[in-house]
Amino acid sequence: MTSTQAISRRVLLPAIGVAMVLAIWEATVVFYKLPAIVLPSPFAVVATLVDLVQTSAFWRDVGVSLYEFVVGYAIGVALGVAVGMLVGERPMFRMAATPVIESLRFIVPFAWIPLTILWFGTSYAGKIALVAYAVFFVMVVSTARAIAQVEPTLSRVGTMLGMGPWRLAWKVHLRAAAPMLASAARAAAAIGWIAVVAAEYIGASAGLGLMITNAATSLTTSVVIAGMIVIGVVGAGVSALIGAASRAWLDYR
């Protein structure tokens, strides 16, 4: 297969998938004669989306959601990897922290939304904290498991070379765990993005979740669906960027 054929396939097949979804969507609207308030046609949603992207309010909402996500994600990854290393490297810390981590990680981020609103109101801090919480537990568990699965031979070689415990953890164990951490970082991004948008549905002063909530209140279904599409596209874009950054990091190391 030539490079042109490969590129054509990578573009053509996704386009066919999207076209099939749009065709089924339009056929459903026409066959059941659904009013726009129940399910607008794809053309109406596209027109609405075109109108939205020309407004500053739309880009402000996108920017706010991305800001809350990026800051919370960075905090969650940093803390998750740091604590995960402690869990993986220090048995006493692992014994003390495991009951707390195992209990809290099964409390879904959405359960914290009422408390974050009570503590932070509709400020950005509440959504950032929620994203950091969601990301933290994915990273801490993945980091601890990755370090536990490092080949013992690598540890022995590092020790023979005179590496101390923390240098061994940083230079050997963390690098050996890098592929698993890269996968975990991408999975954590999806959870964090879902968390921030869900939090905005309930308590926010701006963001994509608030935009959709306001549109639903005013029964503007086309804006609701357009907002959902934007959430999906932005989320996919964020995931792709993190995947590319992870691959670059793995190649660099």
C-alpha positions as CSV (number, residue, x, y, z in Angstrom):
1,M,0.0,0.0,0.0
2,T,1.4,3.4,-1.0
3,S,1.6,6.4,1.3
4,T,-1.1,8.1,-0.7
5,Q,-3.4,5.1,-0.4
6,A,-2.8,4.9,3.4
7,I,-3.6,8.6,3.8
8,S,-6.7,8.3,1.7
9,R,-7.9,5.4,3.8
10,R,-7.2,7.3,7.0
11,V,-9.3,10.2,5.7
12,L,-11.9,8.3,3.7
13,L,-13.0,5.7,6.2
14,P,-13.6,8.2,9.1
15,A,-15.5,10.4,6.6
16,I,-17.7,7.5,5.7
17,G,-18.4,6.8,9.3
18,V,-19.4,10.4,10.0
19,A,-21.6,10.5,6.8
20,M,-23.4,7.3,7.9
21,V,-24.2,8.8,11.3
22,L,-25.5,12.1,9.7
23,A,-27.6,10.1,7.2
24,I,-29.2,8.0,10.0
25,W,-29.8,11.2,12.0
26,E,-31.4,13.0,9.1
27,A,-33.5,9.9,8.2
28,T,-34.7,9.7,11.8
29,V,-35.9,13.3,11.8
30,V,-37.6,12.9,8.5
31,F,-39.2,9.5,9.1
32,Y,-40.6,10.4,12.5
33,K,-41.3,14.0,11.6
34,L,-39.6,15.2,14.8
35,P,-39.9,18.9,15.7
36,A,-36.7,20.9,16.0
37,I,-37.2,21.2,19.8
38,V,-37.0,17.4,20.1
39,L,-34.3,16.7,17.5
40,P,-33.1,19.3,15.0
41,S,-31.7,18.2,11.6
42,P,-27.9,17.9,11.2
43,F,-28.1,20.9,8.8
44,A,-29.7,23.0,11.5
45,V,-27.1,22.0,14.1
46,V,-24.3,22.8,11.7
47,A,-25.8,26.2,11.0
48,T,-26.1,26.8,14.7
49,L,-22.5,25.7,15.2
50,V,-21.3,28.1,12.5
51,D,-23.2,31.0,14.2
52,L,-21.7,30.0,17.6
53,V,-18.1,30.0,16.5
54,Q,-18.5,33.6,15.3
55,T,-19.3,34.8,18.8
56,S,-16.9,35.8,21.5
57,A,-19.1,34.2,24.2
58,F,-18.6,30.8,22.7
59,W,-14.8,31.1,22.6
60,R,-14.8,32.4,26.2
61,D,-16.7,29.2,27.2
62,V,-14.3,27.0,25.4
63,G,-11.4,28.9,26.9
64,V,-12.7,28.6,30.4
65,S,-13.3,24.9,30.2
66,L,-9.9,24.3,28.7
67,Y,-8.3,26.4,31.4
68,E,-10.0,24.6,34.2
69,F,-9.0,21.3,32.6
70,V,-5.4,22.1,31.9
71,V,-4.6,23.4,35.3
72,G,-6.5,20.6,37.1
73,Y,-4.9,18.0,34.9
74,A,-1.4,19.3,35.5
75,I,-1.9,19.3,39.2
76,G,-3.5,15.8,39.2
77,V,-0.7,14.3,37.1
78,A,2.1,15.8,39.1
79,L,0.6,14.8,42.5
80,G,-0.5,11.4,41.2
81,V,2.9,10.5,39.9
82,A,4.7,11.7,43.1
83,V,2.4,9.8,45.4
84,G,2.4,6.8,43.2
85,M,6.2,6.7,43.3
86,L,6.0,6.8,47.1
87,V,3.5,4.0,47.2
88,G,5.6,1.9,44.8
89,E,8.9,2.6,46.4
90,R,8.2,2.8,50.2
91,P,6.4,-0.3,51.7
92,M,5.6,1.6,54.9
93,F,4.0,4.5,53.1
94,R,2.1,2.0,50.9
95,M,0.7,0.3,53.9
96,A,-0.4,3.6,55.4
97,A,-1.8,5.1,52.2
98,T,-3.4,2.2,50.5
99,P,-6.6,2.1,52.6
100,V,-7.2,5.8,52.0
101,I,-6.4,5.7,48.3
102,E,-8.5,2.6,47.7
103,S,-11.5,4.1,49.6
104,L,-11.4,7.6,48.0
105,R,-10.7,6.4,44.4
106,F,-14.1,4.7,44.3
107,I,-15.9,7.9,45.1
108,V,-16.6,9.2,41.6
109,P,-15.8,12.9,41.0
110,F,-19.4,13.8,40.4
111,A,-20.2,12.9,44.0
112,W,-18.0,15.8,45.0
113,I,-19.8,18.4,42.9
114,P,-22.2,19.6,45.6
115,L,-19.3,20.0,48.0
116,T,-17.1,21.9,45.6
117,I,-20.0,24.3,44.9
118,L,-20.5,24.8,48.7
119,W,-16.7,25.3,49.2
120,F,-15.8,27.2,46.1
121,G,-19.0,28.6,44.7
122,T,-19.0,28.9,40.9
123,S,-15.4,30.0,40.8
124,Y,-12.8,28.2,38.6
125,A,-11.1,26.7,41.7
126,G,-13.9,24.2,42.3
127,K,-13.7,22.7,38.8
128,I,-9.9,22.7,38.9
129,A,-10.0,20.8,42.2
130,L,-12.5,18.3,40.7
131,V,-10.3,17.6,37.7
132,A,-7.2,17.3,39.8
133,Y,-9.1,14.8,42.0
134,A,-10.3,12.7,39.0
135,V,-6.8,12.6,37.4
136,F,-4.9,12.1,40.6
137,F,-6.3,8.6,41.4
138,V,-5.8,7.3,37.9
139,M,-2.2,8.4,38.0
140,V,-1.3,7.3,41.5
141,V,-2.7,3.8,41.0
142,S,-1.1,3.5,37.5
143,T,2.3,4.8,38.7
144,A,2.4,2.4,41.7
145,R,1.5,-0.6,39.5
146,A,4.0,0.4,36.9
147,I,6.8,0.7,39.4
148,A,5.8,-2.7,41.0
149,Q,6.1,-4.3,37.5
150,V,9.6,-3.0,36.8
151,E,12.1,-5.7,35.9
152,P,14.1,-6.5,39.1
153,T,17.3,-6.8,37.1
154,L,17.1,-3.1,36.3
155,S,17.1,-2.4,40.1
156,R,20.0,-4.6,40.7
157,V,22.0,-3.1,37.9
158,G,21.3,0.4,39.3
159,T,22.3,-0.6,42.8
160,M,25.5,-2.1,41.5
161,L,26.2,1.3,39.8
162,G,26.0,3.0,43.1
163,M,22.6,4.6,42.7
164,G,20.8,5.6,45.9
165,P,17.1,4.7,46.5
166,W,15.7,8.0,45.1
167,R,18.1,8.2,42.2
168,L,17.2,4.6,41.4
169,A,13.5,5.5,41.5
170,W,13.9,8.6,39.4
171,K,16.4,7.4,36.8
172,V,15.5,3.7,36.5
173,H,12.0,2.9,37.8
174,L,10.2,5.9,36.5
175,R,11.8,5.6,33.1
176,A,11.0,1.9,32.9
177,A,7.4,2.7,33.9
178,A,7.1,5.5,31.3
179,P,5.0,3.5,28.7
180,M,2.4,2.6,31.2
181,L,2.3,6.2,32.6
182,A,1.8,7.5,29.1
183,S,-1.3,5.4,28.6
184,A,-2.5,6.3,32.0
185,A,-2.1,10.0,31.3
186,R,-4.3,9.7,28.2
187,A,-7.0,7.8,30.1
188,A,-6.8,10.4,32.9
189,A,-7.3,13.2,30.4
190,A,-10.6,11.7,29.3
191,I,-11.9,11.4,32.9
192,G,-10.7,14.9,33.7
193,W,-12.4,16.4,30.7
194,I,-15.7,14.7,31.5
195,A,-15.4,15.9,35.1
196,V,-14.9,19.5,34.3
197,V,-17.8,19.6,31.8
198,A,-20.1,17.8,34.2
199,A,-19.3,20.2,37.0
200,E,-20.1,23.1,34.8
201,Y,-23.6,21.7,34.2
202,I,-24.4,22.3,37.9
203,G,-22.4,25.2,39.1
204,A,-20.3,27.6,36.9
205,S,-20.2,31.1,35.7
206,A,-18.8,30.2,32.3
207,G,-17.8,27.1,30.3
208,L,-19.3,24.7,27.8
209,G,-21.3,22.9,30.4
210,L,-23.0,26.1,31.4
211,M,-23.6,27.0,27.8
212,I,-25.4,23.7,27.2
213,T,-27.4,24.1,30.5
214,N,-28.6,27.6,29.5
215,A,-29.5,26.3,26.0
216,A,-31.5,23.5,27.5
217,T,-33.3,25.9,29.8
218,S,-34.4,28.0,26.8
219,L,-35.3,24.8,24.8
220,T,-32.7,25.6,22.1
221,T,-32.0,22.0,21.3
222,S,-29.7,22.9,18.3
223,V,-27.3,24.7,20.7
224,V,-27.4,21.8,23.1
225,I,-26.4,19.3,20.4
226,A,-23.8,21.8,18.9
227,G,-22.3,22.1,22.4
228,M,-22.1,18.4,22.8
229,I,-20.3,18.1,19.4
230,V,-17.8,20.7,20.5
231,I,-17.2,18.9,23.8
232,G,-16.5,15.7,21.9
233,V,-14.2,17.4,19.3
234,V,-12.3,19.3,21.9
235,G,-11.9,16.2,24.1
236,A,-10.7,14.2,21.1
237,G,-8.2,16.9,20.3
238,V,-6.9,17.1,23.9
239,S,-6.5,13.3,23.9
240,A,-4.6,13.4,20.6
241,L,-2.3,16.1,21.8
242,I,-1.5,14.2,25.0
243,G,-0.9,11.1,23.0
244,A,1.5,12.9,20.7
245,A,3.3,14.5,23.6
246,S,3.6,11.1,25.3
247,R,5.0,9.5,22.2
248,A,7.5,12.4,21.8
249,W,8.5,11.9,25.5
250,L,9.0,8.2,25.1
251,D,11.1,8.7,22.0
252,Y,13.2,11.4,23.7
253,R,13.9,9.4,26.8
